[in-house]
């Protein structure tokens, strides 16, 4: 993945100003998102010390303001970064075409047209998804974890450490499944090229096929390729369907640990009820980054496998 990002960095550097604005919006959105649970906890503690309607209105207005700012920066984050990924896709497509028209006739003699088409369409879309949603969610996950953990640790570092106990196991699951998804998707993309090439060859040579009455044989061969492609995609679907529930089970385990350890701390009067609610709210905030981490790994591995195929054309 590092090599793919390094190879693609010149394309992103051309849009450095937009990338900077997009990442700035992303950081601002994560700051406001991390502030919301803290304000909720402070509001609950303030109300438990003595109920005042003016205090309730003030905290409600503050939460509405933070949510509005978070939504605003989240909108610009997505508009800017996704737009840049589309621009990079356009530039890579032009580079692929410019590279193809410069290649010798010998290259096209031993290269299949369907394979070239698959790399210029299907693979390019996977690279765009890696540079757009993949990179955006990756950075969002990192900053959300940093800001949330920093606030949690400032309130009670012991409970924070307990809440993060499943993190190493989560990392292992992500790395293990990420490698398997990468290998499987690379194989699937190669098979998609075989199907595209077979179709292109049959269409261009349809007169020869009909002249030698090879229609049934070609249909059987095409059916075999399609069935093999379906089996590999079902294998990838099974791998992904095992990955996400396992990741969600680890998230649920984290909630259970926080509920138990936080309840003990609350009963011992080492934390306030506002801190307890704040910790649980932060765990709810961290659910999306943990789930997004699985999607990000999937997108990154698919994009890396596809970029390797595109780089061969370039």
N, C-alpha and C positions, 0 to 999 in steps of 0.2 A: 504494500500500500504506500509506503514511503517513497518508493521509486516512482510510482504513478503520480503522486502529488508533486514530486520534484520535477517530473517531465512536464506536468501541466501548469506549473507555477508561472512560466512566461505568459501564458494566456490570462491568468488571473492578474498578473502584474500590469497588464495593459489597462485593467479596470481598477487599479489600486485605490483611486479616490472613492469609487462606488463601494468597493469591498470595505474600505475604512468606515464609510457612513453606515453600511449594513451591520458591521460588527459593533460599531458604536451604539446603534439602535438596539442590538441584541444585548449588549452589556447593560444599557439603561433599563431595558425590559426586565432583565434578571434581577437588577437591584430593587426595582419597585415590587417585583414578585416576592423577593426575600423579605421585604419590609412588611408585607401584609400580615403574615402570621405573628410577627413581633408586635404589631399594633393590636391585633386581636388579644394576645396574651396580656399586654399592658392594660387594655380596656377592661378585661375581666377582673384583673387584680384591683383596678381602680373602683369598679362597681361593687366588689365584695367588701371594700373598706367603707363604703357608704354610697348608697344609691342617690344619684342626682340626674334628673332628666337632661339638664344642660350638658353634663359629661357624656351621656349616652349619645346625644345629637352630635357632639363634637367628634367622638370616635367614629360614628357612622359616616359623617361627612369626610373624615380623613380616609376611611377605607374606600369610599366611593371615588375620591380623588386619586388615590393610589391605583385603584383598578382601572380608572379611565386612562391614566398615564401609561400603565402597563399595556393596555389594549392598543393605544396609539403607537407606541414604539414597536409592539409586536407586528402591527400592520406594516409599518415601514421596513422592518427587518425582513419580512417575507417578500414584499414588493421588490426591494432593492436586490437582495441576494438571489432570488429566483430569476429575476430579469437578467442578472449578470450571467447566470448559468445558461440561459438561452442565447445570450450574445456569444459566449464561449463555444457553445454548440455550433453556431453559425460559422464562427471562425475556423473551427476544426474541420467542419464539412468542406469549406472552401480549400483548406490545406490538403485534405484528402483528394479532392478533385484535381487540384493543381499537381499533386504528386502522381496521380494516375495518368494524366495526359502527357507527362514527361517520360514515363516508363517506356521501355523498348517493346517491340512486338513480341520478342521472345518471352517476356514476362507474361503477357496475355495468352501466349501459346500454352504455357504449362500451369496457368492459374485458372481456376473455375470462376465463371462470371457470377454464379449464385453466391459463392463464398465472398467475393468482393462486395456484392450488394448487401449481404448480411452484416458485414463489418461496417459499411457506411450508413446503415440504418439502425438495426437492432442494437449493435454494440455501441454506437454513438449515443443512443438514447440512455443506455445504462451508464455511460460516462457522465452525461448531463445530470442524471439523478444523483450521482456521487458528488458532483461539484455543487449542485443546488441544495436539495433537501438533505442529502447526506452530510455535507460539510456544515450546513447551518445547524442541524440538530446535534451534531458532534460538539460544536462550540457551545451551543445552548446548554447541553448536558454538563459540560465541564464547568461553566460559570455558575450554573444553578447549584451544583454540588459545592463549589467553593464558597459562595455567599451563604448558602443555607447552613453548611457545617460550621462556618465561622460564627454565625449568630448563635447556633445551638451550643457550641463549645463555650461561648462567653457566658451563657446562663448556667450550664452544668456539664462540665467536660466528661464526668464519669458516665452520665447517661448517654452522652454523645458517642463515647467509645463503645458502650454496650449496643447502641443502635446500629453501629457500623460493623458489628461482628460478622454478619453474613456477607460483607463486601468482598473478601478474598474468594469465597466460594462463587459469588456472582461473576467475578472476573474470570475465574477458571472456566465456568460454563460458557461465557461469551467467547473466550479465545478458542476453546475446543470446537464449538459449533461454527464459529466464524471460519476456521480453516476448512472444515468439511463442506460448508456452503460454497466457499470459493472454488474448491476442486470440482464439486458437482456442477456448479454453474458454468465453469470453463468448459467442461465436457459437453454440457447442453448446448452452448453456443456453437461449438464445433459441429455438433449434429445438426443444428439449424442451418448451418452453412451447407452441409451435405444435402439436406432436403431442397434448399434453394437451388443448388447447382443441378441436382437431378431434374427438377422441374424445368429449369432454363434449357438444359440440354435436350429434354424431351420435346419442348415446344419448338426449339429451333430445328430439331431433326425429325419433326413429326412425319414428314413425307417418307423418310427412310424407314421409320418404324412401321408405318402402314404398308409400305412396299414389301417388307419382309415379314409381315403379319406378326409383329412382336408386341402388339398392344397388351395382350394378357400377361406376358412376361414382365413388361415394364410396369403394369399396374400392380403385380405381385411384389416387385422390388420396391416400388414407391410405398406400398402398404407396410412392408417390413420396416422401412425407414421411419415411417410415421408411428408405428407401434413401439419401436425402440425409443423414439423421442418422447412418446407419452409415458413410457415406463420410467425414464430418467426424470421427467418432470414430476411424476407422482412421488418418486423417491425424494426429490428436493422438497416437495410439499410436506411429506411425512417428517422430514428433518426439521423444517420450519415449524410445523405444528407441534413437535416435541420441544423445540427451543423456547417458544413463547410461554406455554403453560409452566415450564420449569422455572423460567425467569419470574413469572407472576407468583409462583409458589414461594420463591425466595423473598419477594417483596412482602407477601403476607406474613412470612416468618419474622421479618423485620418489624412489622406492625405489632405482632404478638409480643415480641421481646420488649418493645417500647411500652406497650400497655402494662406488661407485668412489672418491669423495672421501674417505670415511671410511677405506677401505683404504689410500689413499696416506698419510693422516695417521697411521694406525697403524704402517705400515712405517717412517715417518720418526720414530717414537717421540714424536710430539707429543700423542697421546692414548693412553690405556690400552685394553686389550682390554675392560675393563668399560665404559668410556665408549663404545666402538664398539658393544657390545651394547645399551647404554642408548639410543643414538641410533636404532638399528634398531627397538627396542621402542617408542620414542616414535612412530616413523613408523607402526608397526602400530596404535598408539593413535589416531593422527590419521586413519586410514583411515575409521572410522565417521563422524566429523564431516564429512569431505569428501564421502562418499556421502550422508550425511544432508542436506548442503547442497543437493544436487540435489532430494531429496524435499521439503525445506523450501520451496525456490523454487516447486516445483510446487503445494504446498498453499497457500502464500501467494498466488500468482497466481490460483488457483481461488477461494479465499476472498474475495479483493478483488473479482473479477468478480461473484461472487454477492452480496456485500454491497451493491454498487452497485445491483443489481436490487431487493434488499430495501429499501434506503433510499428507493427511489421509492414504495414502499407506505407507508412511515412518514412 
